[in-house]
Amino acid sequence: MSRKKISQLTQQLVFVGPTTIFFALIVLIPFLLGIYYSMTNWNGVSRNLEFVGLSNYVHVFTADPEFRNAFWFTVRFTVVAVLLTNLLGFFLAYFLTKPLKSKNVLRTVFFMPNMIGGLLLGFIWQFIFVRGFAAIGEATGIGFFNLPWLGNEPTAFWGIVIVFVWQYAGYLMVIYIASLNNVSKDVLESAEIDGANRTQVLWKIIVPLVMPAVTVCLFLTISWSFKMFDLNLALTNGGPFNATRSVALDIYREAFTNSRLGLGTAKAVIFFVIVAIITAIQVRATKSREVEA
C-alpha cells in the first residue's frame, strides 16, 4: 500500500472513526438488538427469553385493537398538528420579517415555549386547562373556558393540539424567518413592478422560494407529532378511557407497564417503518416542488 493511501486511511480513521463507533454503539447496535427482541417473548427483566419468530407482529396486526386505536389517534393528531404548526410558524415568520420595532422581542417571546421541556410544559398546561380555565369561566361565564378540556375525547384531543402548536410554532418560525430573509429583494420588487398584489407575491413567489424550508419543517413536525410522548403523558396520560393514547405511549405501556418488552419492541419496529415511509414520501413530494430564484 502506497504512503498516500496510508495517509488517507489514517485521516479517515481519525476523523470518521470515532463518530462511526459512537453511531454503532448508540444507534445501530440497539436498533439491531431491538429487531431481535421483537421476535422474542422477553419481559425486559428475566435472563430467559424464548424466540417466537413473527408471532408478535401477527398479534399486533390481528389481535391488538389498542394499538390500532392509538395509531388512528396519532394519525389524526399528526395531520392537524402538522398543518396548524406550520401555518402558524410561517405566518409568524412572515409578519415578523416586516419592519416592526418590536419584532426582535416578539421573536423571542414566540420562541420561548420551545425552551420548556415537554413534561414540564404538559403539567403547566394541565393546570391551565383544569384550574386556570375553570376559574376564568366561573368569573366570566364564557362557555369556552367551562369546557371539560381534558375530560372528554374531543376537547382532550384539541387540548393536546393546542399545546403542541404553542410549543413548536416558534421553532418553525425561526426556520421560516431564515428562509424568508434569503428571498431575493430584486425578485419581489420585479413582481410589484409587474403589478402583482401582496397575495399574489406571497403565494406565487415567496412560498415557492421557501419550499426548502417547508420541506425541513414538514419533516420535523411529522416526526415530532408521530413520536409525541411527553405532552401526551403529562396532559391526559392517554385518557379519558385511552381515547388520546398515542402510539409512543402505547409502546411504553406495553413494554414497561405490562412487562412485555418483546411485543412492545415489535410495535416500535412497525411504527419506525411506517414513519420512515411517510417522511420519505413527504420529503420527495416537497423537494420536487422546490424552485430556484
Phi, psi and omega in degrees: 000134183288161180297325181294317180293322177297319179296317179296318179296320179296317178299317179296318179295321183289316187270325184259332185305306181301320179296319180296319180296313180295322178297318179295317182290323188266329186245302191293308182296313176301324179296314179295320176297323178298319177298320178294313181297332179293347178254021177233173176255029184297140179264002178092350184235312185294149175281342181265129176218146184249132178284124184242006177069228184264013184297327177296319179294320177297319179297318181300317185278336187246335188223031181225077180295334179296321179293319179296318178296318179295321180292320179295318176299317182296321179296313180298316179297318182297315181301310182293313184294320180296314180297310184292319182294318180289320178297313180295316179298320180293314183288331171298315179295320182298316182281334180271005168262000175281161181287076177255140181293326185260018187294325179293321177295316181295322176300318179295316181298315182288333180277336187303322179303332180290342181278350181268135180299149185301315180295313180298316179299319179298317180292324177297313181288332174298318176297319180297313181295317187277313185260312185296308180297322180297319179294318179294318179296321178292325182281326185255337183077011179283126186297330181303320183278347180266002178293147176283077194304321179248015187260340175223169190298309184298313183288326177295320177301310182289332175297316178294320179299315181301314182292319179299311180297317181298325182283318192258346181299322180295326178294314178295326178305318181296318179296316181292324177299315179299321180289319180295324179292340179270355177291129184298128177293331179296321179295317180295318179295322178296320179295319179293321178297325180284357175099010179286137176275179186297319180296318179294320177299318182296308188274333183264339184239305186293309183301312177300326182284339179258015180301327174302321176292323177298318178302313181295314184293321176296318178300315181295313184290325176297314180293318179299313185289323176296322183270006185305121182228309188294316177297319180298317180293316185284323185280307187235344186054033179089351183274178357282137179055042177062019182288337181240031178278121178279167180297319180299318178291323178296318178296317180300314181294320181297318186280317191250336176269314179274356179056041175237072186293327178299313179293320178297321178292324176298318176298320180295320179295316177300316181298317179300315182296316181296313181295321178298318179294315182297314181293325177295318178296318180297313181298317180294320182293317183283326178294332178290345181260001180286142179231166177244143180290000000 
